[in-house]
Amino acid sequence: MKIFDGLNDKQIEAVKAIDGPVLILAGAGSGKTKTLTHRIAHLLSQGVSPENILAVTFTNKAAEEMKTRVQKLLGLNITNLFIGTFHSLGAKILREEIECLGYKKTFVIYDEDDSFSLAKDILSEMNLSRDRFKPGPFLNLISKIKSELADSGSLGADDFYKKQLASFYNIYNRRLKSANAVDFDDLIMLPVKIYESRPEILKKYQEQYKYILVDEYQDTNRAQYVLINLLARKNKNIFAIGDPDQAIYGWRHADFRNILNFEKDYPEAKVVKLEQNYRSSQNILSAAHEIISKNIERKEKTLWTENPAGDMIEVIEVNNERAEAEFILDKIIDLNKNGLNLDKIVVMYRTNAQSRVLEEACLYANLPYRVVGAVKFYQRKEIKDVLAYLRFIQNQDDEISLKRIAGILGKRLLQSFMADFLDFRKQTEGLPPKELIKSVIKKTNYYNYLEKKFPDFSPDGELESESRIKNIKELIGLASMHDNLSGFLTEVALMQQERDTDNSKKLNLMTIHSAKGLEFDAVFIAGAEENLMPHSRAAYSLEELEEERRLCYVGMTRAKKYLWLLFAKQRFLWGERKETIPSRFIMELPQHLVNFRSLADGYNLPEIELE
């Protein structure tokens, strides 16, 4: 039968398990999406009506891919089949049922900017200090409360800050409702509220969605988990697929324990492990397993493959971040000359700030590249903003830079800036670029501006404002290598003149978070050092450390054939040069699978040219 073509025995077992709760532990590269889509196709082929199937995932891209695959398998254009994101499901429910909560069906959905503007208004009305009470942190805490289905009472009232936050939370929700608006967290929380308070409405949806499939179950938060399990309570035909070893979104309020506790929620659940990997060599799988097996909270599985054992894992010690970049590019150029296209290669790192030195190395080598999931370093808003100030200090006739400054400061603050600009320029005259940047940031209160403008979390798992501030510190580090402003701005301008083309065959640069779900022939992981990978915030938290270990595992299992892990003896990052030590994850690698080399004494590459 066509539906089972190309599936292995375990995948077929998963697809055929129609009735009752089913948990699929799908390891990296084991054909998770294939299994999920074939199961939907199998349900339809067995006479299940499309309107009785609910399939949810986390991105519109994944949902569209699933729809396309199902229709291709069946050769039909399927209507009335819901395959979408959690948020699109929530919006669908609310369009039908929100009136029972006192809203109108014509409600609007506030985006991040809308919520931020509302938060600013509320804090102003509450007469709270702008220095201590900022919209961003307040909104992040509100998101956490809603995703956990808590309320303002969960905050406690043991200090002034928590009291104000609780008041803010209540006012924020009242203002949303009075505007007939909901935010993105409401799209999940409010349907749960409806289902829990109106059993007749819940029953209607339970009878409609008789078969429920959830992709990436390890990434669900509390609200998503409750929503799905309320819908599944009657028929218990829930098909959850995911991998707790790839749970890397705890900072986004995801709770991987939802998948670990599936068998407690459904004691009768059928569990199928997809352990055959179609992506990586056995050496890569074995090395990655050795690391992830150190985690306590996981479901044991051991990936295997029919692929060859493959090359050893390369672990390289270098002097510093520049030597690291030079080594990586040398190897990439060699791979490219031997027939491996650049788009089949990726350089991964823990934080976006690490991309700067890698980008510079690519530019010097005339190597085409793309930064996936982020803007190139010198094109990032915060970098361009700071450079605009510096260019205007150097050249007061620069209208473009002045226009950018005006956009940052606004009319009132611009007038204040210009009023004493000449005095400021005189006071800072002769300062090296490093100190000049610091003076500009202090005078304009630019860090505070970033905190207000970017309140949400970045893919690094930290506040976006903090990530952007670290990028500026990286720029300060670069500036410290120059004695005068003119020389510094000249070098930056030359760096921005990337020789870019429409050629899609470019080297990939990205954070490990951005690499989830992707695969490459060759993978380089830069910065495998303590306080970087694992991140410094994991130092005092076992939970954070285990997520960092899962992140390392995700990075390693993106590799099909070749894998390098690099660490430096010292690293210039975020404006500081520090001595470093190798990541504990390197120490956990099985020695018989590792080829260790130290290039930490005088390693220096000649000029590199890509042919």
HUBEL-V749065 format. One record per pair of residues at least 4 apart in sequence whose C-alpha atoms are under 6 Angstrom apart, sorted by the first residue. I is the first residue (numbers start at 1). GAP is how many residues later the second one is. D is the distance in whole Angstrom. If there is no record, write none. Layout:
i:I gap:GAP d:D
i:I gap:GAP d:D
This chain:
i:7 gap:4 d:6
i:7 gap:5 d:6
i:11 gap:24 d:6
i:15 gap:24 d:4
i:19 gap:218 d:6
i:20 gap:216 d:5
i:20 gap:217 d:4
i:21 gap:215 d:6
i:21 gap:216 d:5
i:21 gap:217 d:5
i:21 gap:218 d:6
i:21 gap:248 d:5
i:22 gap:217 d:5
i:22 gap:247 d:5
i:22 gap:248 d:5
i:22 gap:249 d:6
i:23 gap:217 d:5
i:23 gap:218 d:6
i:23 gap:248 d:5
i:24 gap:217 d:5
i:24 gap:247 d:6
i:24 gap:248 d:5
i:24 gap:249 d:6
i:25 gap:217 d:6
i:25 gap:218 d:5
i:25 gap:248 d:5
i:26 gap:6 d:6
i:26 gap:216 d:5
i:26 gap:217 d:5
i:26 gap:248 d:5
i:27 gap:216 d:6
i:27 gap:248 d:6
i:29 gap:248 d:5
i:29 gap:249 d:6
i:29 gap:250 d:5
i:30 gap:244 d:6
i:30 gap:246 d:6
i:30 gap:247 d:5
i:30 gap:248 d:6
i:37 gap:29 d:6
i:37 gap:33 d:6
i:41 gap:29 d:6
i:43 gap:5 d:6
i:44 gap:4 d:5
i:50 gap:30 d:6
i:50 gap:31 d:5
i:51 gap:29 d:5
i:51 gap:30 d:5
i:52 gap:156 d:5
i:52 gap:157 d:5
i:52 gap:158 d:5
i:53 gap:156 d:5
i:53 gap:158 d:5
i:54 gap:28 d:5
i:54 gap:155 d:6
i:54 gap:158 d:5
i:55 gap:28 d:5
i:55 gap:157 d:6
i:55 gap:158 d:5
i:55 gap:159 d:6
i:56 gap:27 d:6
i:56 gap:28 d:5
i:56 gap:29 d:5
i:56 gap:30 d:6
i:56 gap:158 d:5
i:57 gap:28 d:5
i:57 gap:158 d:5
i:58 gap:27 d:5
i:59 gap:26 d:6
i:63 gap:20 d:6
i:63 gap:21 d:5
i:71 gap:4 d:6
i:71 gap:5 d:5
i:71 gap:6 d:6
i:87 gap:100 d:6
i:90 gap:97 d:5
i:90 gap:98 d:5
i:91 gap:96 d:6
i:94 gap:4 d:5
i:95 gap:10 d:5
i:98 gap:5 d:6
i:99 gap:4 d:5
i:99 gap:5 d:5
i:103 gap:77 d:6
i:107 gap:73 d:5
i:107 gap:74 d:5
i:108 gap:73 d:5
i:109 gap:72 d:6
i:109 gap:73 d:5
i:109 gap:74 d:6
i:110 gap:4 d:5
i:110 gap:72 d:6
i:110 gap:73 d:5
i:119 gap:16 d:6
i:120 gap:15 d:6
i:123 gap:5 d:6
i:129 gap:4 d:6
i:130 gap:4 d:6
i:136 gap:319 d:4
i:145 gap:5 d:5
i:147 gap:75 d:6
i:147 gap:76 d:5
i:148 gap:74 d:5
i:148 gap:75 d:6
i:149 gap:74 d:6
i:152 gap:14 d:5
i:157 gap:5 d:6
i:157 gap:6 d:5
i:168 gap:4 d:6
i:176 gap:5 d:5
i:177 gap:4 d:6
i:182 gap:4 d:6
i:186 gap:4 d:5
i:192 gap:35 d:6
i:194 gap:4 d:6
i:195 gap:4 d:6
i:195 gap:7 d:5
i:205 gap:4 d:6
i:206 gap:25 d:5
i:211 gap:26 d:5
i:212 gap:26 d:5
i:213 gap:25 d:6
i:213 gap:26 d:5
i:213 gap:27 d:6
i:214 gap:26 d:5
i:215 gap:26 d:5
i:216 gap:25 d:6
i:216 gap:26 d:4
i:217 gap:23 d:6
i:217 gap:24 d:6
i:217 gap:25 d:5
i:218 gap:24 d:6
i:218 gap:26 d:6
i:218 gap:29 d:6
i:218 gap:38 d:4
i:218 gap:41 d:5
i:219 gap:35 d:5
i:220 gap:4 d:6
i:220 gap:5 d:6
i:220 gap:34 d:5
i:221 gap:32 d:6
i:221 gap:33 d:4
i:221 gap:34 d:5
i:226 gap:4 d:6
i:229 gap:4 d:6
i:232 gap:4 d:5
i:245 gap:305 d:6
i:246 gap:304 d:6
i:248 gap:299 d:6
i:248 gap:303 d:6
i:249 gap:5 d:6
i:250 gap:4 d:5
i:251 gap:210 d:5
i:257 gap:4 d:6
i:263 gap:4 d:5
i:275 gap:28 d:5
i:276 gap:27 d:6
i:276 gap:28 d:5
i:276 gap:29 d:5
i:277 gap:27 d:6
i:277 gap:28 d:5
i:279 gap:281 d:5
i:280 gap:280 d:4
i:281 gap:26 d:6
i:281 gap:27 d:6
i:281 gap:28 d:5
i:281 gap:29 d:5
i:281 gap:280 d:6
i:282 gap:4 d:6
i:282 gap:27 d:5
i:283 gap:26 d:5
i:287 gap:302 d:6
i:288 gap:265 d:6
i:289 gap:4 d:6
i:291 gap:297 d:6
i:295 gap:251 d:6
i:312 gap:281 d:5
i:312 gap:282 d:5
i:313 gap:250 d:6
i:313 gap:281 d:5
i:313 gap:282 d:6
i:314 gap:250 d:5
i:314 gap:280 d:6
i:314 gap:281 d:5
i:315 gap:249 d:6
i:315 gap:250 d:5
i:315 gap:251 d:6
i:315 gap:281 d:5
i:316 gap:250 d:5
i:316 gap:281 d:5
i:316 gap:282 d:6
i:317 gap:249 d:6
i:317 gap:250 d:5
i:317 gap:251 d:6
i:317 gap:281 d:5
i:317 gap:282 d:6
i:317 gap:283 d:6
i:318 gap:6 d:6
i:318 gap:250 d:5
i:318 gap:281 d:5
i:318 gap:282 d:4
i:319 gap:249 d:5
i:319 gap:250 d:5
i:319 gap:281 d:4
i:320 gap:248 d:5
i:320 gap:250 d:5
i:320 gap:251 d:5
i:321 gap:250 d:6
i:325 gap:33 d:5
i:335 gap:5 d:6
i:336 gap:4 d:5
i:336 gap:5 d:6
i:342 gap:163 d:5
i:342 gap:164 d:5
i:342 gap:165 d:5
i:343 gap:162 d:5
i:343 gap:163 d:5
i:343 gap:164 d:5
i:344 gap:176 d:5
i:344 gap:177 d:5
i:345 gap:162 d:6
i:345 gap:175 d:6
i:345 gap:177 d:5
i:346 gap:162 d:5
i:346 gap:163 d:6
i:346 gap:177 d:5
i:347 gap:162 d:5
i:347 gap:177 d:5
i:347 gap:178 d:6
i:348 gap:162 d:5
i:348 gap:163 d:5
i:348 gap:164 d:6
i:348 gap:177 d:5
i:349 gap:162 d:5
i:349 gap:163 d:6
i:349 gap:176 d:6
i:349 gap:177 d:5
i:350 gap:161 d:5
i:351 gap:109 d:6
i:353 gap:118 d:5
i:355 gap:4 d:6
i:356 gap:21 d:6
i:362 gap:4 d:6
i:362 gap:5 d:5
i:365 gap:243 d:5
i:365 gap:244 d:5
i:368 gap:138 d:5
i:369 gap:137 d:5
i:369 gap:138 d:4
i:369 gap:139 d:6
i:370 gap:138 d:5
i:371 gap:5 d:6
i:371 gap:138 d:5
i:371 gap:139 d:6
i:372 gap:137 d:6
i:372 gap:138 d:5
i:373 gap:141 d:6
i:375 gap:5 d:6
i:381 gap:4 d:6
i:388 gap:13 d:5
i:391 gap:4 d:6
i:392 gap:4 d:5
i:392 gap:6 d:6
i:392 gap:9 d:6
i:406 gap:4 d:5
i:406 gap:8 d:6
i:409 gap:4 d:5
i:409 gap:5 d:5
i:410 gap:4 d:6
i:417 gap:4 d:6
i:425 gap:4 d:6
i:431 gap:5 d:6
i:432 gap:51 d:5
i:432 gap:52 d:5
i:433 gap:46 d:5
i:433 gap:52 d:5
i:434 gap:42 d:5
i:434 gap:45 d:5
i:434 gap:46 d:5
i:441 gap:4 d:6
i:441 gap:5 d:5
i:450 gap:4 d:6
i:450 gap:15 d:5
i:451 gap:4 d:6
i:451 gap:14 d:5
i:454 gap:10 d:6
i:454 gap:11 d:5
i:456 gap:7 d:6
i:456 gap:8 d:6
i:457 gap:5 d:5
i:457 gap:6 d:4
i:457 gap:7 d:5
i:458 gap:4 d:6
i:458 gap:5 d:6
i:458 gap:6 d:5
i:470 gap:104 d:5
i:473 gap:101 d:4
i:473 gap:102 d:5
i:474 gap:99 d:6
i:474 gap:100 d:4
i:474 gap:101 d:5
i:476 gap:99 d:6
i:477 gap:98 d:4
i:482 gap:6 d:6
i:512 gap:43 d:6
i:519 gap:39 d:5
i:520 gap:39 d:5
i:520 gap:40 d:6
i:521 gap:38 d:6
i:521 gap:39 d:5
i:521 gap:40 d:5
i:522 gap:37 d:6
i:522 gap:40 d:5
i:522 gap:41 d:6
i:523 gap:36 d:5
i:523 gap:40 d:5
i:524 gap:40 d:5
i:525 gap:40 d:5
i:526 gap:40 d:5
i:527 gap:39 d:6
i:527 gap:40 d:5
i:528 gap:5 d:5
i:528 gap:38 d:6
i:528 gap:39 d:5
i:528 gap:55 d:5
i:529 gap:4 d:5
i:529 gap:38 d:6
i:529 gap:52 d:6
i:529 gap:53 d:4
i:529 gap:54 d:4
i:530 gap:4 d:6
i:530 gap:51 d:6
i:530 gap:52 d:6
i:530 gap:53 d:5
i:531 gap:4 d:5
i:531 gap:5 d:4
i:534 gap:14 d:5
i:538 gap:6 d:5
i:538 gap:7 d:5
i:569 gap:11 d:5
i:570 gap:8 d:5
i:570 gap:9 d:4
i:570 gap:10 d:5
i:571 gap:6 d:5
i:571 gap:7 d:6
i:572 gap:4 d:5
i:572 gap:5 d:4
i:599 gap:4 d:6
